[in-house]
Amino acid sequence: MEQIILSGFSDEIAPEFDKQLETIKEFGISHIELRAADGINVSDLTGEKVKEVNAKLAAAGIGVSSIGSPIGKIGIAEEFAPHLDKLKRTLEIQKELDAPYVRMFSFYLPKDRDPGEFREEILDRMGKMVEEAEKWDSVLLHENEKGIYGDNASRCKDLMDAFYGPHFRAVFDFANFVEVGQQTLPAYENLKPYIEYVHVKDALMKEKKVVPAGRGDGHVKEILADLIGGGWKGFLSLEPHLTDFAGLAALEQDAQKRGDALDGKSAWKLALDSLRAILNEI
């Protein structure tokens, strides 16, 4: 792998997969993090749709950096067996699309309860998912999403202590940490050995609002400078979240309207330009 490869969630450009690919090519990006195509979540793609998506990717010369799956993005009280089946299907899709990773989560918890109460159940479920990934020789990437067990650095580290290895690694998401009040510099120091992949978005801690990289409280430049300066190689995946793109409400609990002055393409370009400016400075 080259040292750094830019990727991103192309469904934030437009629901139509053709439009996503056309814009990504225009922006000079070689990969996408596939979350939805033509309004269908990646984990719900039929065999026929996967073939269609694959053919379009090949024709456009674009690779898939990771499957942006919703695995682990259910409540801890919800039934797990059907979700494990969904993971199996997602791993099958991952292999068909020749993606190196599947992004996943560690389950939403009740807001008024101590996360520690659910640790045993979380570890049991996560262990079963890592076992499944091992069968497929796949790599699960845990994202520090808001409201899940691993939404702060200490609980992310707990998961890494339990499962880090060839089939389980970390995504570092600046904005998600900021939005839960987690300072990103100590989070980075705690999780640095486990970071396989980076989601690039920034946020303001007080306003809890997503902003372009470098304009928030995520210390994006300092962290990327240290990570890349230390020889890290991998994907920097843009997740602009700067406009209320189609499907956001279905993907996030308590989804809020983002600044709707920007359309998907403009928001993506703003996010991309901001990241490229930081990389040029580094």
C-alpha positions, 0 to 999 in steps of 0.5 A, a space after each residue: 500500500 502507498 503510504 496514505 490513500 484517500 477514500 470516503 463515504 460516497 453516499 454523502 455525495 448522492 444516493 445514485 451510485 453512478 453519480 457517486 462514482 462520477 464525482 469521486 473520479 472527478 475529485 481524483 479519489 481512487 477508493 470509496 468506503 461503500 455504505 449505500 448504493 442507489 439507496 440500498 445499505 451495503 449489507 442489504 445488497 442482493 447478489 445481483 446488485 453486488 455484481 452490478 456494483 462490482 462491474 461499475 466499480 471496475 469500469 470506473 477504476 475505483 476500489 473499495 477501502 472498506 465496507 461501511 456496514 451497520 454491524 453492531 449498530 443495534 441496541 444491546 437488548 435487541 436479538 443478536 442471532 439475526 444480526 450475526 447472520 447479517 454479519 455473515 452476509 456482509 462478510 460475503 459481500 466484502 469478499 465479492 467486492 475485494 474490500 480489505 475491511 468491514 467497519 462495525 460498532 459495539 452496540 447502542 446502550 441505554 443512556 441512563 445506565 452504566 456501560 459497565 453493566 453491559 460489558 460481559 454481554 458486549 464482549 460475548 457478542 464482539 467475540 462471536 463476531 471476531 470469530 466469524 471474521 476469522 472464518 472469512 480471513 477478514 478484518 473488522 474495524 471498530 468505530 468509536 460511534 456516539 452512544 455505543 459501548 466503545 464511544 470513549 477511549 477507555 472502552 475502545 481500549 477495553 475492546 482492543 485489549 480483548 480482541 485486537 489482532 489480525 481480525 479486529 482493529 480500530 478506526 479512529 474518528 475525531 468528530 465522534 470522540 469530540 461529540 461525546 466530550 472525549 479529548 482526542 489527543 489522550 484518546 489518540 495516545 491510548 489507541 495509537 497502537 491499534 489504529 488501522 484506519 481513520 475517519 476524517 471529520 472534525 467537530 466543535 465540542 461545545 456546539 456538538 457540530 461537525 465541521 471540516 477537518 482542522 476547523 474543530 476541536 479534534 486536533 486533526 492536524 496534530 494527530 495526522 502529523 504524528 501518525 503519518 510521521 511515525 510511518 503509519 500507512 493506510 486509508 484516510 476516509 472522508 465522512 463529511 457529515 456537512 449536509 443532511 444527506 439521504 439516509 442519515 436519519 436511518 443511520 444515526 440515532 438522534 440524527 440532526 439536520 446538518 447545514 443544508 446550505 451545501 449539497 452533497 457534492 459541495 460538502 464533499 469537496 469542502 471536506 476533501 479540500 480541507 483534508 488535502 490542505 492539512 496533508 500539504 501542511 504536514 
